[in-house]
Amino acid sequence: MVKLSVIVPFYNVQQYAPDTLRSLRANTRDDFEFILVDDCSRDGTPDILERAARELPGAVHLTHERNGGLATARNTGLDAARGEYLTFLDGDDWLAPGYYEQLLASIEELGCDFVRTDHVQCTARARSVHRVPHGRRGVVMSPREVILPADRSTSVDYAFAWAGIYHRRLADAGLLHFTDGLRTAEDRPWIWRLHREAESFAAVGLLGVFYRRGVASSLTQIGDVRQLDFIKAFDQVIRETAADRDADKLLPKAVRTYCAIISHHLGSIERFEPSVARKLKSMSAAALKRMPQGVLDEALDSMDLQRATRLRRLRRRPVSAEVAA
């Protein structure tokens, strides 16, 4: 029986994939499998993965005939996974030796649906520890109960799928799949659904994932139209949260977070291509008009002056019927 399935999408990461794969080798166990999904890479990544399929114990090599994005590649891995527990890693990140054995032990000891972990962010040679924004460690709680408060960073804002481990029953219940085709912010609807619908979780102070930032091919570094998928992602969060039994309580958090992300993108709009920048403004204005207006009023009143002013100005912007739809 496979105890742990690790789902690792790769796309044009020939520079980093060898480090990722070496770290997986330092985490092998007879009952672990590593599902390596090549999302139609156009560089040397396929050759690297073909070699890994022969040399890495537990490797399962899958390929896409066309590029589908991270969300779709993760879903391919989920559909193939056989493990009692599941986790994720991105193809340009890496792990500490023996980390997965510790991670597995933590969820087995706690007996909950999922466990969230801290991680190390790596930007060039700089290293910084980023913690799950949840103070109680090693304590099993209801994930729904830690979504709030609306005006503070909580576990739903720590949306990294690879910072944790998940029981098979979540996949069987349809809670681990991502929205196909999302090119960015794919973790946002996913983490909100997980916290609304799973029954139990815990945060642990375990470090072992090294998250590489500032990669030139990363969407966070590219100001093209794919970045605007964050609007689709947060529209989904708002729509699904509005249908929740606790919508009145949870929507202020969802709306405030959406507003903060829009403001963040507007604040760094110079990194976008001019046509994309114009589209960002028009799509964001339409998004503000789609939000529950009373909840939006309260969210803007609770934000700092700079962000609130920027968003109120955008809210007044005329929106064409095509963009509004």
Buried (B, 14 or more C-beta within 10 A) or exposed (E): EBBBBBBBBBBBBBBBBBBBBBBBBBBBBEEBBBBBBBBBBEBEBBEBBBBBBEEBEBBBBBBBEEBBBBBBBBBBBBEBBBBBBBBBBBBBBBBBEEBBBBBBEBBBEBEBBBBBBBBBBBEEEEEEEBBBBBEEEEEBBEBBEBBBEBEEEBBBBBBBBBBBBBBBBBBEEEBBBBBEEBBBBBBBBBBBBBBBBBBBBBBBEBBBBBBBBEBEEBBEEBBEBBBBBBBBBBBBBBEBBBEBEEBEBBBBBBBBBBBBBBBEBBEEBEEBEEEBBEBBBBBBBBBBBBBBEEBBBBBBEEBEEEBBEBBBEBBEEEBEEEBBE
